[in-house]
Amino acid sequence: MALAILARRRAAEAVLRRPQAAAVSAWRAYAAAGGEESDVVVLGGGPGGYVAAIKAAQLGLKTTCIEKRGTLGGTCLNVGCIPSKALLHSSHMYHEAKTSFAHHGVKLSNLEVDLPAMMAQKDKAVAGLTKGIEGLFKKNKVTYVKGFGKLASPSEVSVDLIDGGSTVVKGKNIIIATGSDVKSLPGITIDEKKVVSSTGALCLSEIPKKLVVIGAGYIGLEMGSVWNRLGSEVTVVEFAPDIVPSMDGEIRKQFQRMLEKHKFKFMLKTKVVGCDTSGDGVKLTLEPAAGGDQTILEADVVLVSAGRTPFTSGIGLETIGVGTDKAGRILVDKRFMTNVKGVYAIGDAIPGPMLAHKAEEDGVACVEFIAGKEGHVDYDTVPGVVYTHPEVASVGKTEEQVKALGIAYRVGKFPLLANSRAKAIDDAEGIVKVVAEKETDKILGVHIMAPNAGEIIHEAVLALQYGASSEDVARTCHAHPTVSEALKEACLQTFSKAIHI
């Protein structure tokens, strides 16, 4: 006991010897966490981490959250989901004003893009939401420590504080929620100026004349859409034979045709083997994925969007022996516990879809287990959305996956061209596709390309979660006129026959 008191006194004296600003920050962290043990310590304040922290506090657990950025929300809120959706919306408004308003009787003159104002609106949205999470932490009495944390033991996290100094946060249970980082490509250096990641693509100071996107996944196509609408000539280079490989094949083809109609160019089955930034722009050396003659592709800006990788290095996993797979993902059991007792992991740091909403569900389930309750996440009902226009959303299995499993199935499809709301608003590009088991009519997958597909998909998520049949959804009354009626009609077409085609 005497040794413990002496150790605390020395730690306090060390705090007082630091520069004033650093001393205040370190003292607060020391007083909040260093002197007392938390029930739960969350390493990372992204969607999984901050949600886990709030839920733990709501369950009566003394909780501390450590975040390296100094702003909560992680990649999603700061440099991912939220700012990209802000720019997608702003750029869509401009594109509509430029291409569609006159058709609706709204005439404009001298239309132009004010890029600084657009960026300011995005930044305002991000700042308001990050501060909102801080408010939720205060409301739920979650201790917030700003700094880079490393595992020092199964019950301790050493933190280098943002304002200087360090502290040790103690916890009975530690949740690793460190998220993911941009995946780099061999021979390509991201400088966030001419060669950018998604982070750099969110804050370009001017509209590039030519933008090359390396990678035809969700993020690349969304950011490509932003700059395409604002006037960039966008070329997408993809190693695979298809864009968005996880998407249902039929929907994918329609989606690609739509993007091409908006003047996207695609170079599929192509790999980047060189990147020269010595001149004013960027010169990429390309060759066929199977090998062959090389070509040069020039751009003003290159966006590297080849996926993400777990952020699990440099956080002390090896110090306490936490196991990972070859990709660096932390291995956990069904209760999210690692091979080290009392240490858990969630979100992008573990296997599964790298999606913010999946991380949130992980976080809630994990702390429910810690609190002695039961938690559950069904990864088969996690929806995915591409926030282009129209949006593409899906949940469950694709037709290709169902076929590969040898399941007898039926498919129902309904085009938006036959949907009254979509026609009324002159936004009828898209389709709804339902895949159901033939014998039982149980819905196995739903795939939607439509305006606000990301909102409509949740009816399908609920249907899959409760094992509904296509007839169940078809016999549920839907308000008229709504785009959601297209899902009802697709379900009608699955088990019987649609009314409006």
Salt bridges, closest charged atoms under 4 A:
GLU36 OE1 - LYS62 NZ 3.83
ASP39 OD1 - LYS172 NZ 3.25
ASP123 OD1 - LYS122 NZ 3.37
GLU222 OE1 - LYS85 NZ 3.13
GLU233 OE2 - LYS265 NZ 3.51
ASP242 OD2 - ARG252 NH1 3.86
ASP248 OD2 - LYS433 NZ 2.98
GLU250 OE2 - LYS413 NZ 2.88
GLU250 OE1 - LYS433 NZ 2.90
GLU287 OE2 - LYS271 NZ 3.34
ASP325 OD2 - ARG329 NE 2.76
ASP362 OD2 - LYS358 NZ 2.84
GLU399 OE1 - LYS433 NZ 2.62
ASP426 OD2 - HIS103 NE2 3.58
ASP426 OD2 - HIS104 NE2 3.92
ASP427 OD2 - HIS389 NE2 2.73
GLU429 OE2 - LYS261 NZ 3.18
ASP441 OD1 - ARG410 NH2 3.38
GLU459 OE2 - HIS478 NE2 2.62
GLU471 OE2 - ARG475 NE 2.67
GLU485 OE1 - HIS480 ND1 3.02
GLU489 OE2 - HIS500 ND1 2.32
